[in-house]
Amino acid sequence: MKKLLSSDPSSGKETWMNFDRDGQAEIIQKQHIKQVLEANKRQQNEWKYGNLIGNTQRHHQKVADIPNLLYMQLREKFGHPADNPKDWAKWLNDPENRHFRTSGGRI
């Protein structure tokens, strides 16, 4: 039997509790990422090579938008991005993960 514990429409995140036949409980978290991927695609299309040249006030550039549940899994695997930038950059530069990128180029 599944029971919905919480639902957040803004992030698309749902938390479910599942009881199996033995009475064991399992927490399941799901996140709908269609909106995130569509927004990332729009931002990728707006990105232009050389856009930051001559702009000395733009010190940070958004390079990716990763759904919360996936980000937490990656943090367990790689640690905090500031502590392990090489593995984070490798993951973001992987062609399989291109849908999470919001800009072009390489990190």
C-alpha positions in Angstrom: 0.0 0.0 0.0 1.4 3.4 -0.9 0.6 6.6 0.9 1.5 10.1 -0.3 3.3 12.0 2.6 4.1 15.3 0.9 3.9 16.9 -2.5 5.6 20.2 -3.6 4.1 21.4 -7.0 6.8 24.1 -7.4 9.7 21.6 -7.5 7.7 18.5 -8.7 8.9 16.5 -5.7 6.7 13.9 -4.0 7.4 11.7 -1.0 5.6 8.4 -0.6 5.5 5.8 2.1 5.2 2.2 0.8 4.2 -0.7 3.1 5.0 -4.2 1.8 3.2 -7.4 2.8 5.5 -8.0 5.8 4.6 -4.6 7.2 8.0 -3.1 6.3 7.9 0.6 5.5 9.9 2.2 2.7 10.2 5.9 1.9 10.2 6.7 -1.8 11.0 10.2 -3.2 10.2 11.1 -6.8 10.8 14.3 -8.6 9.3 15.3 -12.0 12.0 17.0 -13.9 10.3 17.9 -17.2 10.0 21.6 -16.3 13.7 21.7 -15.2 14.8 20.1 -18.5 12.6 22.5 -20.6 14.0 25.5 -18.7 17.6 24.3 -19.2 16.9 23.8 -22.9 15.7 27.4 -23.2 18.7 28.7 -21.4 21.0 26.6 -23.6 19.4 28.2 -26.7 19.9 31.7 -25.3 23.6 31.1 -24.5 26.1 32.6 -27.0 29.8 31.9 -27.2 31.9 35.0 -26.0 28.9 36.5 -24.1 31.1 37.2 -21.1 33.9 38.9 -23.0 34.2 42.5 -21.8 31.6 42.0 -19.0 33.6 42.6 -15.9 30.6 42.6 -13.6 29.4 39.1 -14.3 31.6 37.1 -11.9 29.5 34.0 -11.7 27.8 32.2 -14.5 25.1 29.5 -14.1 26.3 26.4 -15.9 23.7 23.8 -14.8 20.3 23.3 -13.0 20.2 19.9 -11.3 17.0 18.6 -9.7 17.3 18.5 -5.9 17.1 14.7 -5.5 19.8 14.1 -8.1 22.0 16.8 -6.6 21.8 15.1 -3.2 22.8 11.8 -4.7 25.7 13.4 -6.5 26.8 15.1 -3.3 26.9 11.8 -1.5 29.1 10.4 -4.4 31.4 13.4 -5.1 31.1 15.6 -2.0 30.5 19.3 -2.1 31.2 20.9 -5.5 33.8 23.3 -3.9 35.7 20.4 -2.3 35.8 18.2 -5.5 35.5 20.4 -8.6 37.2 17.9 -10.9 34.6 15.1 -10.5 31.7 17.6 -10.7 33.1 19.1 -13.9 33.7 15.6 -15.4 30.0 14.7 -14.6 28.7 18.0 -16.1 30.9 17.7 -19.2 29.7 14.1 -19.8 27.4 14.2 -23.0 24.9 12.0 -21.2 24.3 14.8 -18.7 24.0 17.6 -21.2 20.3 18.1 -20.4 21.2 19.5 -17.0 23.6 22.2 -18.5 22.3 25.7 -19.0 25.2 27.0 -21.1 27.7 25.7 -23.7 31.4 25.1 -23.6 33.2 23.0 -21.1 33.7 23.5 -17.4 
